[in-house]
Amino acid sequence: MPELPEVEVVRRGLARWAAGRTVADVQVLHPRAVRRQAGGADEFAALLRGRTLGTPQRRGKYLWVPLGDGLSMIGHLGMSGQLLVQEPEMADSVHLRARLRFADGGTELRFVDQRTFGGLAVEEAEADDPEATPLSLAHIARDPLDPRFDDGAFARALRAKRTTVKRALLDQTLVSGVGNIYADEALWRSRLHFDRPTATLTRPAALELLGHARDVMTAALAVGGTSFDSMYVNVNGESGYFSRDLDAYGREGQPCRRCGTLMRRDAWMNRSSYSCPKCQRPPRA
């Protein structure tokens, strides 16, 4: 699933190619694409037609585009969702789920989603403010790249939780945008095992972990994010290249770049966790 860097790359593309354009027509080609819209496809289309798209915003892995009058279009990419800016004459993808045409007659905004886990919806925000968070996203915490993120509050909340460190990193009410890939990368950089209890972390260790999460996501963002297949692409259909620089995720059986010990993969919460058995020793029972 796309994490903060991948979603931010898409947000920047939308800001460049879609912001300021007026929606002339909306097509919904699969009902699951707008399943979060109470009134379905008809309501989604009616709320968008004639609206001018504002500057896209992001909270963690979620995107929204202000529409004015306290409304925003929310987008969640799920596992395979793509928001693509394409010329009208380009052939439709077999997985095209929704299309926005604009009054200027130029490129279209197309929502493509092979697995249909993502979706779009128009809903009210907390206030009639371009940066106001849509109501359904109000519980999502700020992310480490947000200038208003409170490092000290994060460290206190992390240490107060009765859980393990990777579970805490994936808790979007604590810190948003971090998923399986960048959690493993931050933990490797911090030399922490994914099952380390959060209560055992000192404040400096908690802040160091946060710093590594911020650094690795900033580095990924600089090269377009992490792509392992054609599922994640930017608005122009291009892949990201950070997979070449991963130190932990997906490196089972390869030597640790720090100590040379072979990296291992463990089953974890219906996912996988990658770590170095020497650098990231598991906690004592």
ChimeraX commands (.cxc) that place a marker at each C-alpha (Angstrom):
marker #1 position 0.00,0.00,0.00 radius 0.5
marker #1 position 1.38,3.46,-0.84 radius 0.5
marker #1 position 2.78,5.24,2.20 radius 0.5
marker #1 position 3.50,8.90,2.86 radius 0.5
marker #1 position 6.21,9.47,0.20 radius 0.5
marker #1 position 4.18,7.82,-2.56 radius 0.5
marker #1 position 1.00,9.72,-1.68 radius 0.5
marker #1 position 2.90,13.00,-1.41 radius 0.5
marker #1 position 4.34,12.47,-4.91 radius 0.5
marker #1 position 0.78,12.05,-6.20 radius 0.5
marker #1 position -0.37,15.14,-4.28 radius 0.5
marker #1 position 2.36,17.24,-5.85 radius 0.5
marker #1 position 1.41,15.98,-9.31 radius 0.5
marker #1 position -2.23,16.89,-8.75 radius 0.5
marker #1 position -1.20,20.32,-7.50 radius 0.5
marker #1 position 0.66,20.88,-10.75 radius 0.5
marker #1 position -1.77,19.37,-13.26 radius 0.5
marker #1 position -5.26,19.55,-11.72 radius 0.5
marker #1 position -5.47,22.44,-9.24 radius 0.5
marker #1 position -7.39,25.47,-10.50 radius 0.5
marker #1 position -9.30,23.53,-13.16 radius 0.5
marker #1 position -13.10,23.35,-13.28 radius 0.5
marker #1 position -14.85,19.98,-13.49 radius 0.5
marker #1 position -17.15,19.75,-16.52 radius 0.5
marker #1 position -18.19,16.10,-16.32 radius 0.5
marker #1 position -17.78,13.06,-14.08 radius 0.5
marker #1 position -18.03,9.41,-15.03 radius 0.5
marker #1 position -18.15,6.64,-12.43 radius 0.5
marker #1 position -17.46,3.29,-14.09 radius 0.5
marker #1 position -17.42,1.07,-11.00 radius 0.5
marker #1 position -19.62,1.57,-7.91 radius 0.5
marker #1 position -16.86,0.50,-5.50 radius 0.5
marker #1 position -14.84,3.54,-6.53 radius 0.5
marker #1 position -17.36,5.76,-4.70 radius 0.5
marker #1 position -18.67,3.31,-2.11 radius 0.5
marker #1 position -17.97,5.81,0.71 radius 0.5
marker #1 position -20.32,8.32,-0.92 radius 0.5
marker #1 position -23.68,8.06,0.85 radius 0.5
marker #1 position -25.65,8.93,-2.29 radius 0.5
marker #1 position -23.55,6.81,-4.61 radius 0.5
marker #1 position -22.24,7.71,-8.05 radius 0.5
marker #1 position -25.01,10.20,-8.88 radius 0.5
marker #1 position -24.38,12.25,-5.75 radius 0.5
marker #1 position -20.60,12.11,-6.24 radius 0.5
marker #1 position -20.90,13.41,-9.81 radius 0.5
marker #1 position -23.47,16.10,-8.91 radius 0.5
marker #1 position -21.29,17.48,-6.10 radius 0.5
marker #1 position -18.25,17.71,-8.39 radius 0.5
marker #1 position -19.70,19.17,-11.59 radius 0.5
marker #1 position -18.95,22.87,-11.92 radius 0.5
marker #1 position -16.52,22.86,-8.99 radius 0.5
marker #1 position -13.02,24.28,-9.30 radius 0.5
marker #1 position -10.34,22.08,-7.74 radius 0.5
marker #1 position -8.27,23.76,-5.04 radius 0.5
marker #1 position -4.71,22.95,-3.99 radius 0.5
marker #1 position -4.53,19.26,-2.97 radius 0.5
marker #1 position -3.80,18.53,0.69 radius 0.5
marker #1 position -2.57,15.40,2.47 radius 0.5
marker #1 position -2.79,13.86,5.92 radius 0.5
marker #1 position -0.64,10.74,6.15 radius 0.5
marker #1 position -1.77,8.38,3.36 radius 0.5
marker #1 position -4.95,10.30,2.56 radius 0.5
marker #1 position -5.43,13.02,-0.06 radius 0.5
marker #1 position -8.14,15.61,-0.39 radius 0.5
marker #1 position -8.86,18.41,-2.84 radius 0.5
marker #1 position -10.78,21.45,-1.52 radius 0.5
marker #1 position -13.85,22.32,-3.62 radius 0.5
marker #1 position -15.16,25.39,-1.79 radius 0.5
marker #1 position -18.26,25.77,0.39 radius 0.5
marker #1 position -16.68,23.49,3.00 radius 0.5
marker #1 position -16.53,20.50,0.64 radius 0.5
marker #1 position -13.55,18.38,-0.35 radius 0.5
marker #1 position -12.95,15.42,-2.63 radius 0.5
marker #1 position -11.15,12.72,-0.66 radius 0.5
marker #1 position -8.95,10.14,-2.35 radius 0.5
marker #1 position -7.50,6.98,-0.85 radius 0.5
marker #1 position -5.33,4.85,-3.10 radius 0.5
marker #1 position -5.75,1.60,-1.18 radius 0.5
marker #1 position -3.40,-1.10,-2.48 radius 0.5
marker #1 position -3.53,-0.38,-6.21 radius 0.5
marker #1 position -5.29,2.95,-6.75 radius 0.5
marker #1 position -3.79,5.43,-9.20 radius 0.5
marker #1 position -4.77,9.04,-9.92 radius 0.5
marker #1 position -3.54,9.67,-13.45 radius 0.5
marker #1 position -3.52,12.84,-15.53 radius 0.5
marker #1 position -3.93,11.65,-19.12 radius 0.5
marker #1 position -4.79,13.02,-22.54 radius 0.5
marker #1 position -8.42,12.37,-23.59 radius 0.5
marker #1 position -7.30,10.34,-26.61 radius 0.5
marker #1 position -5.30,7.88,-24.51 radius 0.5
marker #1 position -6.93,4.44,-24.36 radius 0.5
marker #1 position -8.78,3.70,-21.12 radius 0.5
marker #1 position -7.20,1.23,-18.72 radius 0.5
marker #1 position -9.22,-1.95,-18.18 radius 0.5
marker #1 position -9.16,-0.94,-14.48 radius 0.5
marker #1 position -10.49,2.60,-15.00 radius 0.5
marker #1 position -13.03,3.29,-12.23 radius 0.5
marker #1 position -13.80,7.01,-12.53 radius 0.5
marker #1 position -13.01,9.94,-14.80 radius 0.5
marker #1 position -13.11,13.72,-14.36 radius 0.5
marker #1 position -13.25,15.87,-17.49 radius 0.5
marker #1 position -12.45,19.58,-17.24 radius 0.5
marker #1 position -13.96,22.67,-18.79 radius 0.5
marker #1 position -10.67,23.57,-20.51 radius 0.5
marker #1 position -10.91,20.40,-22.61 radius 0.5
marker #1 position -7.36,19.33,-21.76 radius 0.5
marker #1 position -6.06,16.35,-19.85 radius 0.5
marker #1 position -8.46,14.22,-17.80 radius 0.5
marker #1 position -8.07,13.01,-14.23 radius 0.5
marker #1 position -8.59,9.24,-14.15 radius 0.5
marker #1 position -8.90,6.98,-11.14 radius 0.5
marker #1 position -7.55,3.51,-11.96 radius 0.5
marker #1 position -7.74,0.75,-9.34 radius 0.5
marker #1 position -7.11,-2.90,-10.13 radius 0.5
marker #1 position -8.13,-4.31,-6.74 radius 0.5
marker #1 position -10.82,-1.68,-5.99 radius 0.5
marker #1 position -9.67,-1.19,-2.37 radius 0.5
marker #1 position -9.20,2.56,-2.90 radius 0.5
marker #1 position -11.91,5.12,-3.49 radius 0.5
marker #1 position -13.12,8.69,-3.91 radius 0.5
marker #1 position -15.79,10.69,-2.09 radius 0.5
marker #1 position -16.98,14.26,-1.64 radius 0.5
marker #1 position -17.65,15.26,1.96 radius 0.5
marker #1 position -17.66,18.16,4.37 radius 0.5
marker #1 position -14.54,19.44,6.10 radius 0.5
marker #1 position -14.10,20.63,9.69 radius 0.5
marker #1 position -14.33,24.22,8.43 radius 0.5
marker #1 position -14.60,26.16,5.16 radius 0.5
marker #1 position -10.85,26.41,4.94 radius 0.5
marker #1 position -8.67,24.93,2.15 radius 0.5
marker #1 position -6.47,23.22,4.73 radius 0.5
marker #1 position -9.30,22.04,6.98 radius 0.5
marker #1 position -9.31,18.27,7.43 radius 0.5
marker #1 position -12.35,16.40,6.08 radius 0.5
marker #1 position -14.49,15.03,8.91 radius 0.5
marker #1 position -13.74,11.39,8.17 radius 0.5
marker #1 position -9.99,12.06,8.49 radius 0.5
marker #1 position -10.12,14.11,11.70 radius 0.5
marker #1 position -8.83,11.17,13.77 radius 0.5
marker #1 position -5.69,10.78,11.64 radius 0.5
marker #1 position -2.57,12.18,13.32 radius 0.5
marker #1 position -0.18,14.56,11.65 radius 0.5
marker #1 position 2.82,13.00,9.90 radius 0.5
marker #1 position 6.56,13.48,10.55 radius 0.5
marker #1 position 6.96,15.74,7.48 radius 0.5
marker #1 position 4.23,18.10,8.69 radius 0.5
marker #1 position 5.92,21.25,10.11 radius 0.5
marker #1 position 3.30,21.25,12.89 radius 0.5
marker #1 position 4.12,17.72,14.02 radius 0.5
marker #1 position 4.96,17.74,17.75 radius 0.5
marker #1 position 8.05,15.56,18.31 radius 0.5
marker #1 position 7.86,15.79,22.09 radius 0.5
marker #1 position 4.20,14.81,22.22 radius 0.5
marker #1 position 4.95,11.85,19.95 radius 0.5
marker #1 position 7.76,10.64,22.22 radius 0.5
marker #1 position 5.54,10.89,25.29 radius 0.5
marker #1 position 2.61,9.11,23.61 radius 0.5
marker #1 position 4.86,6.38,22.21 radius 0.5
marker #1 position 6.39,5.57,25.59 radius 0.5
marker #1 position 2.97,5.65,27.28 radius 0.5
marker #1 position 1.48,3.06,24.94 radius 0.5
marker #1 position 1.32,-0.54,26.11 radius 0.5
marker #1 position 2.27,-2.07,22.79 radius 0.5
marker #1 position 5.30,-2.90,20.65 radius 0.5
marker #1 position 7.24,-0.40,18.63 radius 0.5
marker #1 position 6.23,-1.42,15.11 radius 0.5
marker #1 position 2.56,-1.61,16.06 radius 0.5
marker #1 position 2.90,1.93,17.39 radius 0.5
marker #1 position 4.53,3.20,14.20 radius 0.5
marker #1 position 1.63,1.83,12.16 radius 0.5
marker #1 position -0.97,3.41,14.47 radius 0.5
marker #1 position -2.27,6.26,12.30 radius 0.5
marker #1 position -3.78,7.99,15.34 radius 0.5
marker #1 position -0.27,8.32,16.81 radius 0.5
marker #1 position 1.73,9.18,13.70 radius 0.5
marker #1 position 0.38,9.00,10.16 radius 0.5
marker #1 position 1.95,8.05,6.85 radius 0.5
marker #1 position 4.23,5.28,8.12 radius 0.5
marker #1 position 3.45,1.84,6.73 radius 0.5
marker #1 position 5.19,-1.52,6.66 radius 0.5
marker #1 position 8.06,-0.48,4.39 radius 0.5
marker #1 position 9.19,2.68,6.15 radius 0.5
marker #1 position 8.58,1.21,9.61 radius 0.5
marker #1 position 11.06,-1.58,8.84 radius 0.5
marker #1 position 13.52,0.96,7.44 radius 0.5
marker #1 position 13.28,3.26,10.46 radius 0.5
marker #1 position 13.62,0.35,12.89 radius 0.5
marker #1 position 16.71,-0.95,11.07 radius 0.5
marker #1 position 18.32,2.47,11.20 radius 0.5
marker #1 position 17.47,2.68,14.93 radius 0.5
marker #1 position 18.71,-0.88,15.64 radius 0.5
marker #1 position 15.35,-1.69,17.23 radius 0.5
marker #1 position 13.51,-5.00,16.96 radius 0.5
marker #1 position 9.91,-4.69,15.80 radius 0.5
marker #1 position 8.63,-6.42,18.97 radius 0.5
marker #1 position 10.44,-4.10,21.39 radius 0.5
marker #1 position 7.90,-2.82,23.98 radius 0.5
marker #1 position 7.35,0.91,23.61 radius 0.5
marker #1 position 7.45,1.38,27.38 radius 0.5
marker #1 position 11.14,0.38,27.39 radius 0.5
marker #1 position 12.16,3.17,25.03 radius 0.5
marker #1 position 13.91,6.18,26.49 radius 0.5
marker #1 position 12.91,9.62,25.27 radius 0.5
marker #1 position 16.15,9.95,23.22 radius 0.5
marker #1 position 15.50,6.54,21.63 radius 0.5
marker #1 position 11.92,7.51,20.74 radius 0.5
marker #1 position 13.10,10.77,19.19 radius 0.5
marker #1 position 15.88,8.98,17.32 radius 0.5
marker #1 position 13.33,6.54,15.85 radius 0.5
marker #1 position 11.14,9.43,14.76 radius 0.5
marker #1 position 14.13,11.13,13.18 radius 0.5
marker #1 position 15.00,8.01,11.20 radius 0.5
marker #1 position 11.40,7.65,10.01 radius 0.5
marker #1 position 11.46,11.27,8.87 radius 0.5
marker #1 position 14.84,10.87,7.14 radius 0.5
marker #1 position 13.97,7.70,5.26 radius 0.5
marker #1 position 10.65,9.06,4.02 radius 0.5
marker #1 position 12.34,12.30,2.93 radius 0.5
marker #1 position 14.92,10.29,1.00 radius 0.5
marker #1 position 12.19,8.19,-0.62 radius 0.5
marker #1 position 10.22,11.28,-1.57 radius 0.5
marker #1 position 13.28,12.71,-3.36 radius 0.5
marker #1 position 13.30,9.78,-5.82 radius 0.5
marker #1 position 9.56,9.43,-6.31 radius 0.5
marker #1 position 8.80,6.86,-3.58 radius 0.5
marker #1 position 9.04,3.08,-3.61 radius 0.5
marker #1 position 7.66,0.99,-6.47 radius 0.5
marker #1 position 7.86,-2.79,-6.57 radius 0.5
marker #1 position 5.48,-3.23,-9.50 radius 0.5
marker #1 position 3.19,-1.17,-11.71 radius 0.5
marker #1 position 0.64,-0.71,-8.90 radius 0.5
marker #1 position 2.15,2.52,-7.56 radius 0.5
marker #1 position 2.94,5.28,-10.06 radius 0.5
marker #1 position 2.78,9.07,-10.03 radius 0.5
marker #1 position 0.15,11.05,-11.95 radius 0.5
marker #1 position 2.19,10.70,-15.14 radius 0.5
marker #1 position 2.41,6.90,-14.79 radius 0.5
marker #1 position 6.05,6.87,-13.68 radius 0.5
marker #1 position 7.47,4.61,-10.95 radius 0.5
marker #1 position 9.55,5.62,-7.93 radius 0.5
marker #1 position 13.09,4.33,-7.40 radius 0.5
marker #1 position 13.65,4.11,-3.65 radius 0.5
marker #1 position 13.40,0.29,-3.75 radius 0.5
marker #1 position 17.07,0.36,-4.82 radius 0.5
marker #1 position 18.04,2.04,-1.54 radius 0.5
marker #1 position 16.05,-0.04,0.96 radius 0.5
marker #1 position 18.18,-1.36,3.82 radius 0.5
marker #1 position 15.68,-3.76,5.38 radius 0.5
marker #1 position 12.36,-4.25,3.61 radius 0.5
marker #1 position 12.38,-7.10,1.09 radius 0.5
marker #1 position 16.03,-8.05,1.77 radius 0.5
marker #1 position 15.51,-11.52,3.30 radius 0.5
marker #1 position 18.67,-13.64,2.93 radius 0.5
marker #1 position 20.82,-10.69,1.84 radius 0.5
marker #1 position 23.68,-9.38,4.00 radius 0.5
marker #1 position 22.90,-6.56,6.40 radius 0.5
marker #1 position 24.47,-3.40,5.04 radius 0.5
marker #1 position 25.80,-2.60,8.50 radius 0.5
marker #1 position 27.20,-5.87,9.87 radius 0.5
marker #1 position 26.95,-8.45,7.06 radius 0.5
marker #1 position 24.59,-10.83,8.90 radius 0.5
marker #1 position 21.91,-12.28,6.65 radius 0.5
marker #1 position 18.64,-10.38,6.94 radius 0.5
marker #1 position 15.55,-12.33,8.01 radius 0.5
marker #1 position 11.85,-12.12,7.39 radius 0.5
marker #1 position 9.31,-12.83,10.13 radius 0.5
marker #1 position 5.56,-13.24,9.78 radius 0.5
marker #1 position 3.94,-10.36,11.63 radius 0.5
marker #1 position 0.26,-9.36,11.83 radius 0.5
marker #1 position -0.56,-10.96,8.44 radius 0.5
marker #1 position 2.41,-9.11,6.97 radius 0.5
marker #1 position 6.17,-9.50,6.95 radius 0.5
marker #1 position 8.82,-7.79,9.04 radius 0.5
marker #1 position 12.41,-7.61,7.84 radius 0.5
marker #1 position 15.26,-7.14,10.27 radius 0.5
marker #1 position 18.87,-7.98,11.05 radius 0.5
marker #1 position 19.09,-10.68,13.77 radius 0.5
marker #1 position 22.38,-9.21,15.03 radius 0.5
marker #1 position 21.74,-5.46,14.86 radius 0.5
marker #1 position 18.11,-5.71,15.96 radius 0.5
marker #1 position 18.06,-8.28,18.71 radius 0.5
marker #1 position 14.60,-9.39,19.87 radius 0.5
marker #1 position 13.52,-8.38,23.38 radius 0.5
marker #1 position 13.95,-10.87,26.21 radius 0.5
marker #1 position 10.81,-12.77,27.14 radius 0.5
marker link #1:1,2 radius 0.2
marker link #1:2,3 radius 0.2
marker link #1:3,4 radius 0.2
marker link #1:4,5 radius 0.2
marker link #1:5,6 radius 0.2
marker link #1:6,7 radius 0.2
marker link #1:7,8 radius 0.2
marker link #1:8,9 radius 0.2
marker link #1:9,10 radius 0.2
marker link #1:10,11 radius 0.2
marker link #1:11,12 radius 0.2
marker link #1:12,13 radius 0.2
marker link #1:13,14 radius 0.2
marker link #1:14,15 radius 0.2
marker link #1:15,16 radius 0.2
marker link #1:16,17 radius 0.2
marker link #1:17,18 radius 0.2
marker link #1:18,19 radius 0.2
marker link #1:19,20 radius 0.2
marker link #1:20,21 radius 0.2
marker link #1:21,22 radius 0.2
marker link #1:22,23 radius 0.2
marker link #1:23,24 radius 0.2
marker link #1:24,25 radius 0.2
marker link #1:25,26 radius 0.2
marker link #1:26,27 radius 0.2
marker link #1:27,28 radius 0.2
marker link #1:28,29 radius 0.2
marker link #1:29,30 radius 0.2
marker link #1:30,31 radius 0.2
marker link #1:31,32 radius 0.2
marker link #1:32,33 radius 0.2
marker link #1:33,34 radius 0.2
marker link #1:34,35 radius 0.2
marker link #1:35,36 radius 0.2
marker link #1:36,37 radius 0.2
marker link #1:37,38 radius 0.2
marker link #1:38,39 radius 0.2
marker link #1:39,40 radius 0.2
marker link #1:40,41 radius 0.2
marker link #1:41,42 radius 0.2
marker link #1:42,43 radius 0.2
marker link #1:43,44 radius 0.2
marker link #1:44,45 radius 0.2
marker link #1:45,46 radius 0.2
marker link #1:46,47 radius 0.2
marker link #1:47,48 radius 0.2
marker link #1:48,49 radius 0.2
marker link #1:49,50 radius 0.2
marker link #1:50,51 radius 0.2
marker link #1:51,52 radius 0.2
marker link #1:52,53 radius 0.2
marker link #1:53,54 radius 0.2
marker link #1:54,55 radius 0.2
marker link #1:55,56 radius 0.2
marker link #1:56,57 radius 0.2
marker link #1:57,58 radius 0.2
marker link #1:58,59 radius 0.2
marker link #1:59,60 radius 0.2
marker link #1:60,61 radius 0.2
marker link #1:61,62 radius 0.2
marker link #1:62,63 radius 0.2
marker link #1:63,64 radius 0.2
marker link #1:64,65 radius 0.2
marker link #1:65,66 radius 0.2
marker link #1:66,67 radius 0.2
marker link #1:67,68 radius 0.2
marker link #1:68,69 radius 0.2
marker link #1:69,70 radius 0.2
marker link #1:70,71 radius 0.2
marker link #1:71,72 radius 0.2
marker link #1:72,73 radius 0.2
marker link #1:73,74 radius 0.2
marker link #1:74,75 radius 0.2
marker link #1:75,76 radius 0.2
marker link #1:76,77 radius 0.2
marker link #1:77,78 radius 0.2
marker link #1:78,79 radius 0.2
marker link #1:79,80 radius 0.2
marker link #1:80,81 radius 0.2
marker link #1:81,82 radius 0.2
marker link #1:82,83 radius 0.2
marker link #1:83,84 radius 0.2
marker link #1:84,85 radius 0.2
marker link #1:85,86 radius 0.2
marker link #1:86,87 radius 0.2
marker link #1:87,88 radius 0.2
marker link #1:88,89 radius 0.2
marker link #1:89,90 radius 0.2
marker link #1:90,91 radius 0.2
marker link #1:91,92 radius 0.2
marker link #1:92,93 radius 0.2
marker link #1:93,94 radius 0.2
marker link #1:94,95 radius 0.2
marker link #1:95,96 radius 0.2
marker link #1:96,97 radius 0.2
marker link #1:97,98 radius 0.2
marker link #1:98,99 radius 0.2
marker link #1:99,100 radius 0.2
marker link #1:100,101 radius 0.2
marker link #1:101,102 radius 0.2
marker link #1:102,103 radius 0.2
marker link #1:103,104 radius 0.2
marker link #1:104,105 radius 0.2
marker link #1:105,106 radius 0.2
marker link #1:106,107 radius 0.2
marker link #1:107,108 radius 0.2
marker link #1:108,109 radius 0.2
marker link #1:109,110 radius 0.2
marker link #1:110,111 radius 0.2
marker link #1:111,112 radius 0.2
marker link #1:112,113 radius 0.2
marker link #1:113,114 radius 0.2
marker link #1:114,115 radius 0.2
marker link #1:115,116 radius 0.2
marker link #1:116,117 radius 0.2
marker link #1:117,118 radius 0.2
marker link #1:118,119 radius 0.2
marker link #1:119,120 radius 0.2
marker link #1:120,121 radius 0.2
marker link #1:121,122 radius 0.2
marker link #1:122,123 radius 0.2
marker link #1:123,124 radius 0.2
marker link #1:124,125 radius 0.2
marker link #1:125,126 radius 0.2
marker link #1:126,127 radius 0.2
marker link #1:127,128 radius 0.2
marker link #1:128,129 radius 0.2
marker link #1:129,130 radius 0.2
marker link #1:130,131 radius 0.2
marker link #1:131,132 radius 0.2
marker link #1:132,133 radius 0.2
marker link #1:133,134 radius 0.2
marker link #1:134,135 radius 0.2
marker link #1:135,136 radius 0.2
marker link #1:136,137 radius 0.2
marker link #1:137,138 radius 0.2
marker link #1:138,139 radius 0.2
marker link #1:139,140 radius 0.2
marker link #1:140,141 radius 0.2
marker link #1:141,142 radius 0.2
marker link #1:142,143 radius 0.2
marker link #1:143,144 radius 0.2
marker link #1:144,145 radius 0.2
marker link #1:145,146 radius 0.2
marker link #1:146,147 radius 0.2
marker link #1:147,148 radius 0.2
marker link #1:148,149 radius 0.2
marker link #1:149,150 radius 0.2
marker link #1:150,151 radius 0.2
marker link #1:151,152 radius 0.2
marker link #1:152,153 radius 0.2
marker link #1:153,154 radius 0.2
marker link #1:154,155 radius 0.2
marker link #1:155,156 radius 0.2
marker link #1:156,157 radius 0.2
marker link #1:157,158 radius 0.2
marker link #1:158,159 radius 0.2
marker link #1:159,160 radius 0.2
marker link #1:160,161 radius 0.2
marker link #1:161,162 radius 0.2
marker link #1:162,163 radius 0.2
marker link #1:163,164 radius 0.2
marker link #1:164,165 radius 0.2
marker link #1:165,166 radius 0.2
marker link #1:166,167 radius 0.2
marker link #1:167,168 radius 0.2
marker link #1:168,169 radius 0.2
marker link #1:169,170 radius 0.2
marker link #1:170,171 radius 0.2
marker link #1:171,172 radius 0.2
marker link #1:172,173 radius 0.2
marker link #1:173,174 radius 0.2
marker link #1:174,175 radius 0.2
marker link #1:175,176 radius 0.2
marker link #1:176,177 radius 0.2
marker link #1:177,178 radius 0.2
marker link #1:178,179 radius 0.2
marker link #1:179,180 radius 0.2
marker link #1:180,181 radius 0.2
marker link #1:181,182 radius 0.2
marker link #1:182,183 radius 0.2
marker link #1:183,184 radius 0.2
marker link #1:184,185 radius 0.2
marker link #1:185,186 radius 0.2
marker link #1:186,187 radius 0.2
marker link #1:187,188 radius 0.2
marker link #1:188,189 radius 0.2
marker link #1:189,190 radius 0.2
marker link #1:190,191 radius 0.2
marker link #1:191,192 radius 0.2
marker link #1:192,193 radius 0.2
marker link #1:193,194 radius 0.2
marker link #1:194,195 radius 0.2
marker link #1:195,196 radius 0.2
marker link #1:196,197 radius 0.2
marker link #1:197,198 radius 0.2
marker link #1:198,199 radius 0.2
marker link #1:199,200 radius 0.2
marker link #1:200,201 radius 0.2
marker link #1:201,202 radius 0.2
marker link #1:202,203 radius 0.2
marker link #1:203,204 radius 0.2
marker link #1:204,205 radius 0.2
marker link #1:205,206 radius 0.2
marker link #1:206,207 radius 0.2
marker link #1:207,208 radius 0.2
marker link #1:208,209 radius 0.2
marker link #1:209,210 radius 0.2
marker link #1:210,211 radius 0.2
marker link #1:211,212 radius 0.2
marker link #1:212,213 radius 0.2
marker link #1:213,214 radius 0.2
marker link #1:214,215 radius 0.2
marker link #1:215,216 radius 0.2
marker link #1:216,217 radius 0.2
marker link #1:217,218 radius 0.2
marker link #1:218,219 radius 0.2
marker link #1:219,220 radius 0.2
marker link #1:220,221 radius 0.2
marker link #1:221,222 radius 0.2
marker link #1:222,223 radius 0.2
marker link #1:223,224 radius 0.2
marker link #1:224,225 radius 0.2
marker link #1:225,226 radius 0.2
marker link #1:226,227 radius 0.2
marker link #1:227,228 radius 0.2
marker link #1:228,229 radius 0.2
marker link #1:229,230 radius 0.2
marker link #1:230,231 radius 0.2
marker link #1:231,232 radius 0.2
marker link #1:232,233 radius 0.2
marker link #1:233,234 radius 0.2
marker link #1:234,235 radius 0.2
marker link #1:235,236 radius 0.2
marker link #1:236,237 radius 0.2
marker link #1:237,238 radius 0.2
marker link #1:238,239 radius 0.2
marker link #1:239,240 radius 0.2
marker link #1:240,241 radius 0.2
marker link #1:241,242 radius 0.2
marker link #1:242,243 radius 0.2
marker link #1:243,244 radius 0.2
marker link #1:244,245 radius 0.2
marker link #1:245,246 radius 0.2
marker link #1:246,247 radius 0.2
marker link #1:247,248 radius 0.2
marker link #1:248,249 radius 0.2
marker link #1:249,250 radius 0.2
marker link #1:250,251 radius 0.2
marker link #1:251,252 radius 0.2
marker link #1:252,253 radius 0.2
marker link #1:253,254 radius 0.2
marker link #1:254,255 radius 0.2
marker link #1:255,256 radius 0.2
marker link #1:256,257 radius 0.2
marker link #1:257,258 radius 0.2
marker link #1:258,259 radius 0.2
marker link #1:259,260 radius 0.2
marker link #1:260,261 radius 0.2
marker link #1:261,262 radius 0.2
marker link #1:262,263 radius 0.2
marker link #1:263,264 radius 0.2
marker link #1:264,265 radius 0.2
marker link #1:265,266 radius 0.2
marker link #1:266,267 radius 0.2
marker link #1:267,268 radius 0.2
marker link #1:268,269 radius 0.2
marker link #1:269,270 radius 0.2
marker link #1:270,271 radius 0.2
marker link #1:271,272 radius 0.2
marker link #1:272,273 radius 0.2
marker link #1:273,274 radius 0.2
marker link #1:274,275 radius 0.2
marker link #1:275,276 radius 0.2
marker link #1:276,277 radius 0.2
marker link #1:277,278 radius 0.2
marker link #1:278,279 radius 0.2
marker link #1:279,280 radius 0.2
marker link #1:280,281 radius 0.2
marker link #1:281,282 radius 0.2
marker link #1:282,283 radius 0.2
marker link #1:283,284 radius 0.2
marker link #1:284,285 radius 0.2
view
